[in-house]
Amino acid sequence: MTPIALTIACLLVVTLGYAGMCAAAPFGPCRTCRGFGFEMKTDRKGRLMRGKNCRRCKATGRRIRIGRWIFNRAQRLYREGTR
């Protein structure tokens, strides 16, 4: 195979893998709180404590994946355009 065909095949595999992951698990862990739902703080002795609720994910610990967000937006536009 030529390098261009190999590159296209690799990109196709990565794209289909990400699309499958977005379909199977549309939510991923929040990047700010790492899926805890709250930030971790340390007290004066250096021990970990629970901090404030995460504002980014509203204390759920989950966020919607970018691919799923794009799919939902395209689906909503299609639905609203065909009414």
Sine and cosine of phi, psi and omega as CSV:
sin_phi,cos_phi,sin_psi,cos_psi,sin_omega,cos_omega
0.00,0.00,0.50,-0.86,0.03,-1.00
-0.99,0.17,0.36,-0.93,0.00,-1.00
-0.87,0.49,-0.54,0.84,0.00,-1.00
-0.93,0.36,-0.69,0.72,0.01,-1.00
-0.91,0.42,-0.61,0.79,0.03,-1.00
-0.91,0.41,-0.65,0.76,0.04,-1.00
-0.90,0.44,-0.69,0.72,0.02,-1.00
-0.90,0.44,-0.65,0.76,0.02,-1.00
-0.90,0.43,-0.66,0.75,0.03,-1.00
-0.90,0.43,-0.69,0.73,0.04,-1.00
-0.90,0.45,-0.60,0.80,0.03,-1.00
-0.91,0.41,-0.66,0.75,0.02,-1.00
-0.91,0.42,-0.69,0.72,0.01,-1.00
-0.90,0.43,-0.68,0.73,-0.01,-1.00
-0.90,0.43,-0.72,0.70,0.01,-1.00
-0.92,0.39,-0.57,0.82,0.05,-1.00
-0.91,0.42,-0.67,0.74,0.02,-1.00
-0.93,0.38,-0.63,0.78,0.03,-1.00
-0.90,0.44,-0.63,0.77,0.06,-1.00
-0.91,0.41,-0.63,0.78,0.03,-1.00
-0.92,0.40,-0.63,0.78,0.03,-1.00
-0.92,0.39,-0.53,0.84,0.03,-1.00
-0.97,0.25,-0.63,0.78,-0.05,-1.00
-0.98,0.19,-0.64,0.77,-0.03,-1.00
-0.71,-0.71,1.00,0.08,-0.08,-1.00
-0.94,0.35,-0.28,0.96,0.00,-1.00
-0.93,-0.37,0.66,-0.75,0.05,-1.00
-0.87,-0.48,0.11,-0.99,0.02,-1.00
-0.93,0.36,0.56,-0.83,0.03,-1.00
-0.90,0.43,0.65,-0.76,-0.03,-1.00
-0.97,0.23,-0.46,0.89,-0.04,-1.00
-0.97,0.25,-0.77,0.64,-0.08,-1.00
-0.98,-0.19,0.04,1.00,0.02,-1.00
0.85,0.53,0.51,0.86,0.08,-1.00
1.00,0.00,0.02,1.00,0.01,-1.00
-0.98,0.21,-0.56,0.83,-0.09,-1.00
1.00,-0.08,-0.09,1.00,0.04,-1.00
-0.47,-0.88,0.36,-0.93,0.02,-1.00
-1.00,0.07,0.50,-0.87,0.03,-1.00
-0.99,-0.10,0.71,-0.70,0.06,-1.00
-0.86,-0.52,0.23,-0.97,0.10,-0.99
-0.88,-0.48,0.59,-0.81,0.07,-1.00
-1.00,0.10,-0.15,-0.99,-0.06,-1.00
-0.92,0.40,-0.41,0.91,0.02,-1.00
-1.00,0.02,-0.06,1.00,0.03,-1.00
1.00,-0.05,0.10,0.99,0.02,-1.00
-0.99,0.15,0.57,-0.82,0.01,-1.00
-0.96,0.27,0.66,-0.75,0.04,-1.00
-0.72,-0.70,0.34,-0.94,0.08,-1.00
-0.97,0.25,0.72,-0.69,0.03,-1.00
-0.98,-0.18,-0.46,-0.89,-0.01,-1.00
-0.96,0.28,0.37,-0.93,0.10,-1.00
-0.89,0.45,0.56,-0.83,-0.02,-1.00
-0.95,0.31,0.79,-0.62,0.00,-1.00
-0.99,0.16,-0.43,0.90,-0.06,-1.00
-0.94,0.34,-0.69,0.72,-0.05,-1.00
-0.96,-0.27,0.07,1.00,-0.02,-1.00
0.84,0.54,0.66,0.75,0.10,-0.99
0.92,0.38,0.35,0.94,0.06,-1.00
-1.00,-0.03,-0.46,0.89,-0.05,-1.00
0.99,0.12,0.07,1.00,-0.05,-1.00
-0.84,-0.55,0.46,-0.89,0.11,-0.99
-0.66,-0.75,0.42,-0.91,0.02,-1.00
-0.99,0.13,0.66,-0.75,0.00,-1.00
-0.94,0.34,0.46,-0.89,-0.06,-1.00
-0.88,0.47,-0.69,0.72,0.00,-1.00
-0.89,0.46,-0.64,0.77,0.02,-1.00
-0.94,0.34,-0.58,0.81,0.04,-1.00
-0.89,0.45,-0.68,0.73,0.02,-1.00
-0.91,0.43,-0.68,0.73,0.02,-1.00
-0.88,0.47,-0.71,0.70,0.02,-1.00
-0.88,0.47,-0.67,0.74,-0.01,-1.00
-0.90,0.43,-0.70,0.72,0.01,-1.00
-0.90,0.43,-0.64,0.77,0.02,-1.00
-0.90,0.43,-0.66,0.75,0.02,-1.00
-0.91,0.42,-0.67,0.74,0.04,-1.00
-0.89,0.46,-0.66,0.75,0.01,-1.00
-0.90,0.43,-0.70,0.71,-0.01,-1.00
-0.89,0.46,-0.70,0.72,-0.02,-1.00
-0.94,0.33,-0.47,0.88,0.00,-1.00
-0.98,0.20,-0.33,0.94,-0.05,-1.00
-0.97,-0.25,0.20,0.98,0.03,-1.00
-0.98,0.21,0.00,0.00,0.00,0.00
